[in-house]
Amino acid sequence: MLKQRVITAVILLAVLLPPLLWRDSRPFAVVTAAAMGAAAWEWSRLNTAAPALCVAAGLGVGALPLGLWWALGSAPWPQAFGWGVTGVWVLVLALALRRGVDDWTRWAIAARLLLGWLALALAWWALVALHARGSLMLLSVLLLVWVADIAAYFGGRAWGRRKLAPRISPGKSWEGAWSGAAAVLALAAAWVALADVWPALQAALYPALARQGWAVAVPVLLALTALSVAGDLFESLVKRSAGAKDSSALLPGHGGVLDRIDALLPVLPVALTVLNGIGGQR
């Protein structure tokens, strides 16, 4: 299993790293659109859509946003729209996680499918828009999610006592979640300190927030961390409702695409909206 995970990880890095580091966003947009299409196929299967609809959803979510972006370019979306997306995410996550696994299948299947497709399309748009600001800006947002997840895992193993959502993801604890939040704040502080001596690091999320003052930066970072945890739990809820361990077997040793991007889905559009709001447009 470990060998399989390593091989898959190396292949993914070989595919994703060159377009991520390339200044032109078009190669990155194409590669990530394909990934979002695969995730849409997985989401549709988890929510019991017919096989033909699963394929159509994968093709549509992969191609339609890409075509729209290709036509419009990376112009920022209206700020009111971004805050609307943020509000919908908070509402959906709060409702779904509060009502639990058993309630998910009571949602109309059309609503469940549309929710996932839109979430993937909007996350992809935000992903490419952040890349258009520079690879470092996008990487700083991705690192927030990755650091929160890694620190939550180790913090939970070391100190975890109180379960965060035992019926959804028994391994997650409140202590792990707080460990993740603390690690994100430490990452932000270290990044800002390094940016003072290495100006190239200024073009990232953490210095942009710090320029608004830490009284603004800390709540925003904690909110983004909470969204990453909630996004992870939300996908776990959907999988548990479907009786699935992984979203698919597309990534041997890692599960499916959704398993790798679940925490990013709410974080990407909200981070983009926050950056637009503080004058972070490129």
C-alpha positions as CSV (number, residue, x, y, z in Angstrom):
1,M,0.0,0.0,0.0
2,L,2.8,2.5,0.9
3,K,4.6,1.7,-2.4
4,Q,1.4,2.3,-4.3
5,R,0.8,5.6,-2.5
6,V,4.3,6.8,-3.2
7,I,4.1,5.9,-6.9
8,T,0.7,7.7,-7.3
9,A,2.0,10.8,-5.4
10,V,5.1,11.0,-7.7
11,I,2.9,10.7,-10.8
12,L,0.6,13.4,-9.5
13,L,3.5,15.7,-8.7
14,A,4.9,15.2,-12.2
15,V,1.5,16.1,-13.7
16,L,0.6,19.0,-11.5
17,L,3.9,20.7,-10.6
18,P,4.9,22.0,-14.0
19,P,1.6,23.8,-14.8
20,L,1.4,25.0,-11.2
21,L,4.8,26.7,-11.5
22,W,4.1,28.0,-15.1
23,R,3.3,31.7,-15.2
24,D,0.6,31.2,-17.9
25,S,-2.5,29.9,-16.1
26,R,-3.9,28.1,-19.2
27,P,-2.0,24.8,-18.7
28,F,-2.9,24.8,-15.1
29,A,-6.6,25.5,-15.9
30,V,-6.8,22.5,-18.3
31,V,-5.1,20.0,-15.9
32,T,-7.2,21.0,-12.9
33,A,-10.4,21.1,-15.0
34,A,-9.8,17.5,-15.8
35,A,-9.4,16.7,-12.1
36,M,-12.6,18.6,-11.2
37,G,-14.4,16.6,-13.9
38,A,-13.2,13.4,-12.3
39,A,-14.4,14.7,-8.9
40,A,-17.8,15.5,-10.4
41,W,-18.1,11.9,-11.7
42,E,-17.3,10.7,-8.2
43,W,-19.8,13.0,-6.5
44,S,-22.5,11.8,-8.8
45,R,-21.8,8.2,-8.1
46,L,-21.8,8.8,-4.3
47,N,-25.2,10.4,-4.7
48,T,-26.7,7.5,-6.7
49,A,-26.9,9.1,-10.1
50,A,-27.3,6.9,-13.1
51,P,-24.0,5.9,-14.8
52,A,-24.7,8.0,-17.9
53,L,-25.5,11.1,-15.8
54,C,-22.2,10.5,-13.8
55,V,-20.2,10.6,-17.1
56,A,-22.2,13.6,-18.4
57,A,-21.5,15.4,-15.1
58,G,-17.8,14.7,-15.2
59,L,-17.6,16.0,-18.8
60,G,-19.8,19.0,-18.1
61,V,-18.1,20.1,-14.8
62,G,-14.7,19.6,-16.5
63,A,-15.5,21.4,-19.8
64,L,-18.1,24.1,-19.2
65,P,-16.3,26.2,-16.6
66,L,-13.1,25.8,-18.5
67,G,-14.8,27.1,-21.7
68,L,-16.3,30.0,-19.8
69,W,-13.0,30.9,-18.2
70,W,-11.2,30.7,-21.6
71,A,-13.7,33.2,-23.0
72,L,-13.8,35.6,-20.0
73,G,-10.2,35.3,-18.7
74,S,-9.4,35.6,-15.0
75,A,-11.5,38.7,-14.3
76,P,-12.5,38.6,-10.6
77,W,-16.1,37.6,-9.8
78,P,-18.3,40.3,-8.2
79,Q,-17.7,40.7,-4.5
80,A,-21.4,40.3,-3.7
81,F,-21.4,37.0,-5.5
82,G,-18.3,35.8,-3.6
83,W,-19.9,36.6,-0.2
84,G,-23.1,34.9,-1.4
85,V,-21.1,31.7,-2.1
86,T,-19.5,32.0,1.3
87,G,-22.9,32.3,3.0
88,V,-24.3,29.3,1.1
89,W,-21.3,27.2,2.1
90,V,-21.7,28.2,5.8
91,L,-25.4,27.4,5.7
92,V,-25.0,24.0,3.8
93,L,-22.2,22.9,6.0
94,A,-24.0,23.8,9.2
95,L,-27.2,22.1,8.2
96,A,-25.6,18.9,6.8
97,L,-23.2,18.4,9.7
98,R,-25.8,19.2,12.3
99,R,-28.4,16.8,10.8
100,G,-25.9,14.0,10.3
101,V,-25.4,11.1,8.0
102,D,-28.9,9.7,8.1
103,D,-30.5,13.0,6.9
104,W,-28.3,13.4,3.8
105,T,-30.3,11.0,1.7
106,R,-33.5,12.9,2.6
107,W,-32.2,15.9,0.6
108,A,-33.6,15.8,-2.9
109,I,-31.2,14.0,-5.2
110,A,-31.3,16.9,-7.7
111,A,-30.3,19.3,-5.0
112,R,-27.5,17.1,-3.8
113,L,-26.1,16.7,-7.3
114,L,-26.4,20.3,-8.2
115,L,-24.8,21.4,-4.9
116,G,-21.7,19.2,-5.6
117,W,-21.4,20.2,-9.2
118,L,-21.6,23.9,-8.4
119,A,-19.2,23.5,-5.5
120,L,-16.6,21.9,-7.8
121,A,-17.0,24.4,-10.5
122,L,-16.7,27.4,-8.2
123,A,-13.7,25.9,-6.4
124,W,-12.0,25.3,-9.8
125,W,-12.7,28.9,-10.8
126,A,-11.2,30.2,-7.6
127,L,-8.2,27.9,-7.9
128,V,-7.4,29.3,-11.4
129,A,-8.1,32.9,-10.3
130,L,-5.6,32.5,-7.4
131,H,-3.1,30.9,-9.7
132,A,-3.4,34.0,-12.0
133,R,-2.2,36.1,-9.0
134,G,1.0,34.0,-8.9
135,S,1.9,30.4,-7.9
136,L,3.0,31.6,-4.5
137,M,-0.5,33.1,-3.8
138,L,-2.2,29.8,-4.6
139,L,0.4,27.8,-2.8
140,S,-0.1,29.8,0.4
141,V,-3.8,29.0,0.3
142,L,-3.2,25.3,-0.4
143,L,-0.6,25.2,2.5
144,L,-3.2,26.5,4.9
145,V,-5.4,23.4,4.2
146,W,-2.5,21.0,4.1
147,V,-0.9,22.3,7.3
148,A,-4.2,22.3,9.2
149,D,-4.9,18.7,8.1
150,I,-1.4,17.4,9.0
151,A,-1.3,19.2,12.4
152,A,-4.8,18.0,13.2
153,Y,-3.8,14.4,12.5
154,F,-0.7,14.5,14.7
155,G,-2.4,16.7,17.4
156,G,-5.3,14.3,17.5
157,R,-3.1,11.3,17.9
158,A,-1.2,12.9,20.6
159,W,-3.9,14.7,22.6
160,G,-7.2,13.7,21.1
161,R,-9.9,13.0,23.7
162,R,-13.1,14.7,22.7
163,K,-14.6,13.4,19.4
164,L,-15.4,16.2,16.9
165,A,-18.0,14.3,14.9
166,P,-18.0,10.6,16.0
167,R,-20.8,9.4,13.7
168,I,-19.2,11.1,10.7
169,S,-15.5,10.7,11.2
170,P,-14.6,8.9,14.5
171,G,-10.9,9.6,14.2
172,K,-11.2,13.4,14.3
173,S,-11.1,15.2,17.7
174,W,-11.5,18.8,19.0
175,E,-7.9,18.7,20.1
176,G,-6.8,17.8,16.6
177,A,-8.8,20.7,15.2
178,W,-7.3,23.2,17.6
179,S,-3.8,21.8,16.8
180,G,-4.6,22.5,13.1
181,A,-5.7,26.0,13.9
182,A,-2.5,26.7,16.0
183,A,-0.3,25.3,13.2
184,V,-2.0,27.6,10.6
185,L,-1.4,30.7,12.9
186,A,2.2,29.6,13.4
187,L,2.6,29.2,9.6
188,A,1.2,32.7,9.0
189,A,3.4,34.3,11.6
190,A,6.5,32.6,10.2
191,W,5.6,33.5,6.6
192,V,5.1,37.1,7.5
193,A,8.4,37.3,9.4
194,L,10.3,35.7,6.5
195,A,8.5,38.0,4.0
196,D,10.1,41.0,5.8
197,V,13.5,39.8,4.8
198,W,12.6,38.1,1.6
199,P,10.2,40.4,-0.3
200,A,9.2,37.8,-2.9
201,L,7.1,36.1,-0.2
202,Q,4.9,39.2,0.1
203,A,2.7,38.0,-2.8
204,A,0.9,35.5,-0.7
205,L,-2.2,35.2,1.5
206,Y,-0.6,35.7,4.9
207,P,1.2,39.0,4.3
208,A,-1.9,40.3,2.5
209,L,-4.0,39.6,5.6
210,A,-1.3,40.9,8.0
211,R,-1.3,44.2,6.2
212,Q,-4.9,44.6,7.5
213,G,-3.7,44.0,11.0
214,W,-3.6,40.8,13.1
215,A,-7.0,41.6,14.5
216,V,-8.4,40.9,11.0
217,A,-5.9,38.3,10.0
218,V,-6.4,35.9,12.9
219,P,-10.2,35.6,12.7
220,V,-9.9,35.1,8.9
221,L,-7.3,32.4,9.2
222,L,-9.3,30.6,11.9
223,A,-12.4,30.8,9.8
224,L,-10.6,29.4,6.7
225,T,-9.2,26.6,8.9
226,A,-12.7,25.8,10.3
227,L,-14.0,25.7,6.7
228,S,-11.3,23.2,5.7
229,V,-12.2,20.9,8.6
230,A,-15.9,21.2,7.8
231,G,-15.3,20.5,4.1
232,D,-13.5,17.3,5.0
233,L,-16.2,16.3,7.4
234,F,-18.9,17.0,4.8
235,E,-17.3,14.7,2.2
236,S,-16.9,12.0,5.0
237,L,-20.7,12.4,5.7
238,V,-21.5,11.9,2.0
239,K,-19.3,8.8,1.7
240,R,-20.7,7.3,5.0
241,S,-24.2,7.9,3.7
242,A,-23.3,6.1,0.5
243,G,-21.5,3.3,2.4
244,A,-18.2,4.1,0.7
245,K,-14.7,4.2,2.2
246,D,-13.3,6.3,-0.6
247,S,-14.9,8.5,-3.2
248,S,-13.4,6.2,-5.9
249,A,-10.3,4.2,-6.7
250,L,-9.0,6.7,-9.4
251,L,-5.9,7.5,-7.3
252,P,-4.4,4.1,-6.2
253,G,-3.4,4.2,-2.6
254,H,-5.1,7.6,-2.1
255,G,-8.7,6.9,-2.9
256,G,-10.4,9.4,-5.2
257,V,-10.0,13.0,-6.3
258,L,-12.7,14.1,-3.9
259,D,-10.8,12.6,-1.1
260,R,-7.8,14.8,-1.9
261,I,-9.7,18.1,-2.5
262,D,-12.7,17.9,-0.1
263,A,-11.2,20.4,2.4
264,L,-10.3,22.8,-0.4
265,L,-13.8,23.1,-1.8
266,P,-15.1,25.8,0.6
267,V,-11.7,27.3,1.3
268,L,-10.8,28.3,-2.2
269,P,-13.8,30.5,-3.1
270,V,-13.8,32.1,0.4
271,A,-10.1,32.9,0.3
272,L,-10.5,34.4,-3.1
273,T,-13.4,36.5,-1.9
274,V,-11.4,37.7,1.1
275,L,-8.5,38.7,-1.0
276,N,-10.7,40.6,-3.4
277,G,-12.2,42.4,-0.5
278,I,-8.9,43.6,0.9
279,G,-7.8,44.9,-2.4
280,G,-5.7,41.8,-3.4
281,Q,-6.7,41.8,-7.1
282,R,-3.8,41.4,-9.3
